[in-house]
């Protein structure tokens, strides 16, 4: 079993940036940087090192970033791509507008777009309109979740594959509100997110393409495990998912306007907390493409249902 390592609060040894760990297994705040597309390459590489080490990193007070600035900065980290099923925000190339008035909150644990063959590598999320209270986001470390599994469960996990689909119903997880608002959100969801069907088989355990760590690949897009019936699939899903979201594997971020979060989508899950009632919450996300997950035996994920011209990304 992998030994637990406490993150230190100290400058990055190469980039000289100030990194403050927020929890023992995941999450850090990076201080003293102004994010932009004109940042020195040394700072960009330091950000990426911090990301792979801490899985999700946070930057306060990036009020200077607008939509074009966020897209341009994200392009310094990797190849920016549009969402496979949802339209880009008007006036942008690939930005997803997560507006609570239009159902833009995923109040359930997930890794982004696992129904695609090529799962996004990372995302950059910016706080635009933040509720006075509530609306925090949680992240969980799926690499430490795997590392601390009991040996029999790790051996089982290494062998399992799961079918992921975009048929998941976000509307069922939306905050309480007026019936007509919920009906509108449901119509939007069905006319966009699930208007094109995707199904992909992924290994339950993927090897991280950069760090080589093993991480659990679950979340709410899983339909069932390959070769198992729905009942057995649900029991196994609950077992592994509960290990991922144990408190010691998680970190919670309280948003302020102008905050930016960047997470490693190959080693995390996340969920928004829908506890802000009728207050409005707007965050904007730009995503970086990633490779198809690879299992511990070297086999890559395989799409079963997808349009021929599908954009594989977030």
N, C-alpha and C positions, 0 to 999 in steps of 0.2 A: 504494500500500500504506500502511496506517495505521502511523504511527510509534509505536515503543514508548515508553511513559511509565512512569517509576518512581514508585511511590506514596511519599508522604512520611509520616513518623511525626510527627504533630502533632495538636493539638486540632482538632475539627471547627470551621470558621469561624463557623458559626451556632449549633450546639448546644453547643459547648464540651466535647464528650466526647473522651476520650483514645483515639485509634485508632493501633494499631501494626501496620504492614504486615508480613506474614509471608513473602511471596514477591514477585517482580517483577511478576507478571501476575495474581495471584489470592490472596485470603485476607488477613484482618486480624483481630487480637485487639482487642476493645473493652474498656477497663478502667474501673473506677470506677463502674459502673452496677449497680443492683439491679433486675432485670427484674420488672415487676408491671403489673397493669391500672390502677394508680393513678399511673403515671409521668406527669410533665408532658408535654404534647403536643410541646413543643420537643425533648425527648429522643427521643420516638417518631419524629419527623420526621428527627432526626439519625441514628437507627438506620437508617431507610429510605435516606437518602442514602448512608450507609456501605455498605449492602447493594448498592445499584445500582452503586457504584463498585468495590467489592472482590469482588462476586459471592457470597462466603461470608464470614460474620463469626462470631467465637467469643467466648464469655463464660465465664470461669472462675468456679468457686465459687458458683454460684447454688443453694446447698443449701436455701434457703428455699422454692423452687418445689416444689409438689406437683402432682398431676394437675389439679385445678381451677385452680390458679394458672397453670399453663402454658397451659391453654385460654383463660383470661381474658386473659393477656398477648398471646397470638397474635391474639385478636380485636381488639386495638388496631392491629394491622398490616394487617388486611383481613378479609374474610368467611371464617370457618372452615367447612370442609365435611368430611363423612365420606368415607371411602375408597369407591370405586365397587364394589369386589369383596370387601373384607375387613370383618369386623365391628369396631365400635368396642370399645375396652376396657370391660368392665363398670363401670358407675358413671360413665362419661364420655359426653360428647355426640359427640365426633368424634376421639378419640385412638386412634392405632394403636400397639399393643404389639409392639415388635420384640424378641422373646425368642428367643435362639438355641436353646433347648430345643424350640421349635415351628417351627423353620425360619426365624426372623426375621432373616435376613442375606442381602443381595443381593451376592454376591461376583462381580459383573460390572458393567461400566460401563453406566450408563443415566441418562436423564432420567426423572423420575417420571411414570408413567401416560400415556405418549405414545400409548397406544392409544385414549384418549378424545379427543373433539373439543375440549373445553376443558381444556387442560393446566394443572395447578396453577401458581400464580404463585410460591409460596415455601413453605417448610416450616420449622418450629421443632422441633429435635431435642434431647432432654435425656438425659444419661447417668444411668442409675439403678443398674445393676450392671455393673461394668467388670472385665474380666479383669486379672490381675496383670501380664500381658504379652500383647501382641497385641491384635487387634481395632480397629486404627486405621481411620479413614475417609479416603479420597482424594476430592478434588474437582478438576475440570478446567474451564477457562474456554473455552466454546465460541464466545465472541465474538472473543477474540484468535486462536483457532484459525482462524476464518474470515478475519480481517484479514491474517494472515500466510500464507495460501495463495498459491501461485504464481498469477499472473493467469489463465492458461488454466483452472486448476482452479476458481478463483472464478467465472469466467464459466459453466463447466459446472454448478457447484453451484447457481447462481441459477436454473437451468432445471429442476432435478430435483425430483420428488415421490416420496414413499415410502409404502408401506402398512405401518402399525403394527398389531400385534395382541397381545392378552394371552395368546396360546397359548405364550409363552415358558416353558420348564420350569425354574423355580427349583431344583427338586430336584436337577437335574444339577450345580448349582454349590455344593451344600452341603458343609461340611467333612466329612472322613472321620469315620466313627463306626460304631457297631454297626448291623448290618443292620436290626434291628427298629426302631431309632430313625429311620433314613432312610426306612423304609417308612411309618412313622407320619407323618413330615413330608410325604411324597409324597401320602398320602391327604388330609391337611389342605389341601394346595395344590390338589388336583383338586376337592375339594368346596367350595372357596371362591373362590380367585383366578381359576380358569378355568371355573367353573361357569356363568358367563354370558359369551357371546362378544362381543368388541368388535373392530372393525376400522375404522381411520380413515386417510385419506390426508392427509399433511402435507407442506408444502414442505421440502426439505432445508435451505433458508435461510429463517429467519423474521426479521421485523423486531421488535425488542423493543418492547413496548407502552408502556414508560415512557421509555427512553433513546434509542430510535430506532436502536440498534446492530443490525447484522446478525449472526446467530449460527447455527451449524450445529445442526440438530436430528436427532440420530441416536440411538444406544444400542441395547440388546439387544432392544427390542420391535419393531424393524424386521423385516419379513418379506421384502420385496423392493422394488426401485425400480419405479415405474410405467412400463410399456412395455418393461422389460428382463427377460430370463430369469434364473433363480436364479444361474447361474454368473457372469454379468456383474454382477448385483446384488452378489454377495459380493465380487467384486474391487473394485468401487467403494466398497462399505461399508468394506472394510479400508483403502483408500487414505485416505478422509476421516477415519475413526475414528483412524487412526494419527497424524494431524495434531492431533486433539483431545487425545490423551493423551501427547503429547510432554512430557518432564519440565518444560520451561520454562512449560507451560500449567497446571501442577498445584500443589496444596498438600496436605500430609498433616497430619492432626490426631491427636494422641495423647490419648485420652479419660481424664478423671478423673471420678469420681462428682460430680454437680452441674454439670458443664459443659453449656453450651447452644451449639448451632450453628444458624445461620439461613442458608439459601442461596436464591439467585435461580434458580428452576427454569427460567426462560426463557433463561438464559445459562450453564448449567453441566451437567455430568454428574457422577456420583459413584459410588463403590463401597466397600463394606466389605471389609476384608481378613480372610479366614477362616484366621488363623494361630494361634488360641488353643486348639486342641485341644478337650478336653472341659470347659474352663472355661465358666462361664455369662456371657452378655453380654445385658444388657437396656437398650434405649433406647426412648424414647417420643416419638412424632411427632404434631404437629398441623399441618394443612396449610391453606393459603389458596387459594381458588379463583382462576382466571385466565381470560382470554379465549381464544378460538380463535386459534391462530397465523395470521399473515398473511404471505404471500410478498412478495418484492420487487416483484412486479407488482400487488399489491393484492388478490389472491385469497385467500380464507380457507380453512382446512382444512375437510374434508368427511367426515362419518361415513358408512361403508358398511354396517356391521353393529353395531347397538346396540339394547337394549331400549327401548321407547317411554318408559319411566319412569326411564331411567338418570339417575343423579346425575353430572353432568359435573364432575369434580374429582379431587383426591387425597383 
